[in-house]
Amino acid sequence: MSSNVVAGLPCHPNLNGALSSPTLTNTSNTKDGDHLVMNHAGVDVYKWRLVIAYDGTRYAGWQYQSSPPTIQRLVEKALMGATKLERKDLHLVGASRTDKGVHAWGQVAHFVTPFNYESIESIHAALNGLLPEDIRVREISPAVPEFHARFSAQRKVYHYRIYNDTFMDPFQRHNAYHSAHKLNPTVMREAAKYFIGKHDFSAFVNASQKERVRDPVKDIFRFDVVQTGALLQLEVEGSGFLYRQVRNMVALLLQIGREAVPPDIVPKILATRDRRELAKYALLAPPQGLCLMAVKYDKDHLQLPSGSPNTSFGRHYTISSCKLPFY
């Protein structure tokens, strides 16, 4: 079995990338090997992978819609400006359709272009120059034709942050949930262990009875409760997650941490496969504490294609000479 690799280890991008024109290669004179892929119209295109970080506070989630603004809409707008292509030609796809108010450090997406780049540092700088300051492309790299941001994903990692004190730290109000109730992390850890393994999570999905969940069985590999002072960080890694599954699991763990219900309520609710059973004990946890940290893929899907440019992590700028006198 191939090992899973994270698409984009934490590497901070250049946040002040200046806008510049991309350098293109003439595809008729280059040997691009496995970088070329044919689109639905039968045209050869090049595939590119993005790793994106964003503060979701101001946005209506990832999924494209014209109003209110979404992350996908603004990334596509930046791509259109940087590549001079139309939206329909980019075919931008995200790994996870994060909800309104949810953040990401490691969202992964792919798009295509009908041309190749000799270097992608310029388009990387252009994208970050066009995006608002609460959205940043951390990495951009060539992708093999088989790579698909959503369907190639093997695992996803989410963190949910809870600030557990009598008052909320004003500097963390946009990326943590405030619980004034004193939480017991020991019983929360005990309860989180019940989620680990392969289970039917129908009781933890937000869907109407008319909606049919395609595959409610998910595999949870780890669920950790990490305490640092007043901050509790719930870290969960799984094969995939149902709609609002993580926030529903967190909501129940909050009730358990308040000692309103015992830890062994988890397997009992799981066994019912009924969302109404969870609703008897917990309401959905707010979105601001949730962050998509990483999407993991098979290492073969992350290899750079032959004849392609290197991955761009952004540019560092240096000052060649000091223009201010020292005193």
N, C-alpha and C positions, 0 to 999 in steps of 0.2 A: 504493500500500500504506500502510495506517495505521501510524503508529509505535506501538511498544510503550511502555507506561507502567508504572512500578513501583507496585503497590498498597501504598502506605505508605512514604514516605521516612522515614529515621530521625528520629523525633520522640519524645522520652521522655515516657511518660505520667505522670500524677500517681499516685504509688504509695500515697498515703494517702487515696484517695477515700472519703468518708464515705457510708454507706448512706442512700439517700433514695428516696421514692416517685416513680415516673415520672409525668411530666405527659402525659396522653393528649389527643388531639383526637377530637371526635365525627366519625367518618368520613362521616356522612350530610350534614354541613354544610360539608365541605371539598372543594376541587378538587385532587385528588392527581395528576391527569394520568397520567403513565407510571410512577408509583410502585406502583400496584396490580398484583398478579399473581394469577391464579387457581390454587389448589392442586388436588391430585388429586381432592378431594372436591367440587370445583366452588365452593369458598368463596373470596371475595376476601381476599387477605392482602398484607402489606407485607414486602418483602425488605430485609435489612440485611447489610452486609459488615463483617467483623471483621479486623483485623490483630493477630496474637497473637505474643508472645515468651515463650519458656519455656526453663528449664533442665531437660533431659530426664533428669537423673541418677536421679531417684527413680521414674521412670515407665516403664511397659511400652509406650511408644510413643504415637502419636496415637489410633489406631483404638479405638473404644469396646469395652470389656469391663468386667464388673462387678468382677473381681478377677484380678490385682493392678490398682491404679489406672492409668488412662490419662489423657492430656490431654483428649481429647474428653469423657470421662465427667465430669471436673471442670468443664469449661467449660459443659457441658449442665446440670450441677447448679446452677452459678451463674446461668445464664440462667433456669432454672426458678424460682429464688428471686427474681430481679429482675423477671421478667415475670408470675409466678404462672401460667404455662402448664405443661402436661405435656410430657414429652420428645417424645412422638409428634407434638405440634403444632408443635414448633420446627423440625424437619427440618434440623438442623445438619449441614453438609457441609464438610469440610476440603479444601484444595487438594492437600496432600501427606500421605500416611500414613507419617509419620516412624517409624523403628524404635525399639526399646527403647534408651534411653540417648542418643539423638540430640537435639540442641538445635534451637531455631529463634529467629530474630530477626524473620522476616517470614512466618510461616505465615498463610495467608488462609483464612477460612471465611465461610459465609453461613448465615443462619437467617431464619425468617419469623415474623410476628405477625399476628393478626387485627385489630390496631388500629395507628394511627399515633402518632407522638410529635411534639409541638411542638418539643421540644429533647431531644437525646440525651446531653447532658452528665451528667444525673442517673443514667441507666441505666449510662453508662460508669463513673461513680464507684461505683455499686452493684456492678457486676460485679467490679471490682478489689477492692472491699471484701469480697466473698464468696470470691474465689479465694485459694489459698495464695500465699505471697510469691514462689515460683519460677515462677509463671504470671502474665502480665500482658496485658491487652488494650491495645494501643498506640493503636489507632484504632477507631472505629465510625462507619459512614456509611450513608446510604440507598443502595440499589442498584436499578438498572433491572431490569425483569423478565427480560431476556435474560441477565443476569449469572449465571454459575455458577462457584463458587470452583474447582472441579476442571476442568470441561470447557471453560471459557473461557480457561484459562491458556495463554499463548503461549510463555513461557520460565520457567525456574526457575534460581536461582543458589544454589549450595552452596559453602561454604568448609570446608576440612579443615585443622586446625591441628596442627602437629608441633613439639614442643619438643625441639630437637636439642642436647643437652648431656650431660655425664657423669652428672648427677643431675637429677631432675625439680624444677622450681619448684613448691613445695607450693601456691602460690596459683593455679596453672593446671592442677592435676591433674584437675579435673572437666571441663575444656573443651579439652584438648589431649592428643594422644598423645605419650608419651615415647619417643624413639629415642636410645639411648646409642651406637649405631653412627654414626660420622661420615658425614653425607650430603653428596653432591655435587650442589648445586642446578643446576649448569650442565647435567649430563647429564639431570637430571630435567626441565628445561625443554625440552631437545631431544626427549625421549621424549613429553612432554605434547602436543607439536605433532602427533604422529601420531594423536591422538584427535580433533583438530579436523576438522569436516566431517561428512558423512552416512555412517554406517556401520551394519552389522548388529552389534549388541553382544551377541549370544547367548553369546559366550564369557565375558562379564562379568556375567551374571545368575545369581543363586542360585535355581535352580528344579530340581525333580527331572525325570527324563526323561519321567515321565507327565504333567507339567504343560506345557501349550502356551503359550508366550509369544505374546500377541496380535499385537504389532507390535514386533519387536526392532530395527527401524531407527530410530535417533535422530540428531538433528543437533546437534553440539557447536559452539558459536559461538566460544568462547574457553576456554583452559585455561592459567592463569597460575600461576607459582611465584614467590611474593614472599617475600623474606628480610628479616627485621628482627631483627638480633642472633641469638639462639639460636632464634628462632621462624621456622618455615617455614609459610607459608599457601598452600595450594593452592586456587585459585579457579576454579570451573568453571561455565559457563553453557550451557544446552542447551534444546532444545525439550521435553525430558522425559527421565526416567531410569527404567530398569528396576529391579526389586527388588535392592537392594544394589549397583547398578552403580557408584555413586561410590566406595564403600568398596573395591570390587574394583579399580577403576582406581588408587586411591591405594595399595593393597597392592602392585601391580606397580611403581608409581613408587618406592615405598620400596626395593624390591629393586634397582631400577636406580640409585637414589641411593646405595645401599651398594656399588655397582659389582659386584654379584653376577651381573648379566646386562646385556647391552648395550641401548641405547635402541631399536635396530631390532627388538627382540623384540616390540614392541607391534603393528606391522602383521602380523607372522607369526601371533600369537595371534588377532587380529581375524579373519584370513582363515580360520581353522579353524572358527569359529562353534561351538566346543565348550568348555564350561566346564571339562571335565577337563584340557584343555591348559593353562589358566591355573593350575590346581591343582598342576601340576608345578613352578611357579616361585614362587607366592605364596599366602599364606593371607589370609583376610578381615581388613581393617584394623578395629581396635576402634571402637565407636560414639562414644566421648566426644569425639573430635576433630572430628566432623561437625556442621555447623550449616546449616539452611535459612535463607539470608539474605533472599531476596526471591522473589516470584512476580510475573511481568509479564503484563499484559493489554493488549488493544487499548484505546486511549483512549476509544472509544465505550462500552465496558463500565464505565468508571470515572466517567462523567459523572453528576452528581447529578440525580435525577429532578425534574421540575417539581413545585412545591408541597411539597417535602420539607425537613426541617431540615438545617442545615449539618453537616459532618463534625465529630466531636468528637475532639480530640487529648488530652483530659484537662484538668483544671483546675490552675492555679497559685494557691496561697494567698498572701495578703499579710497583714502585721500592720499594723493601722491606727494603733496607738500602742504604744510600748514600755512594758511593765509592770515592767521591772527597771531600777533606777537605774544610771547609769554611774558608775564610780569613777575 
